[in-house]
């Protein structure tokens, strides 16, 4: 998309962060971020180091 590779990754457990370890991301979007293992979210945030990198997350409104 506009010269960028788009990847879809799931995070079903605590070891999911290995899917993106070592990558450099221009950005990331995590749906229902409160359900994702914390180490995956932290690793994703750390990988968004492309200068203008970003991390967007949504939350399910039924859970505070």
N, C-alpha and C positions, 0 to 999 in steps of 0.2 A: 504494500500500500504506500504510494508516494515514495518509492525507493526503500522502504523499510520492510524487513521480514516481520511477520506477525506470527506469534506462537501461542498456542493454548496449552496451559499446564494445569493439572489438578494437584491438590495438596491434601490427600486423604489421611496422611499420618505425619508424625514428627520427622521422618526421614525424607520428606518431600523436598526439603531445601537443596538436596544434592542435584536436583534437576536443573538448577540455575547457578550453582556454585561456579565461579570463574567467568560468568557472562558479564558483558557490559550492556545495560539496557538503556534505551532512550526514554522509556516510560513503561508503566505497568498499571493495570486496572484489576482490582480484586473485588469480586462480588461477594457480598455477605462476609466481610473481612473478619467479623467477630467469630466466625466458625472455623477459620483457617488457623493451623498451628502457629503459635507466636514466632517460632524460629524461622518459618517460611516467610512471614511478613517482614521480619527483620532482615533476612537475607535478600529479599526482593528490594527493600528500601536501599540497602547497601549497594546493590547492583545497579541502581539508577544513578549512575555517575557519568553520564554522557554530557556533562556541562549544563544542559538544560533539562536533565532528567526529572521525572515526576512519578509519583505514586498516588493513584486515586483509589479510594475504597468506598464501597457502599455498605450500609448496615440494614439488617432486617428490622423493620420498625416494631415488630412484636417483642423484641428483646432490647432492654435499655442498654 
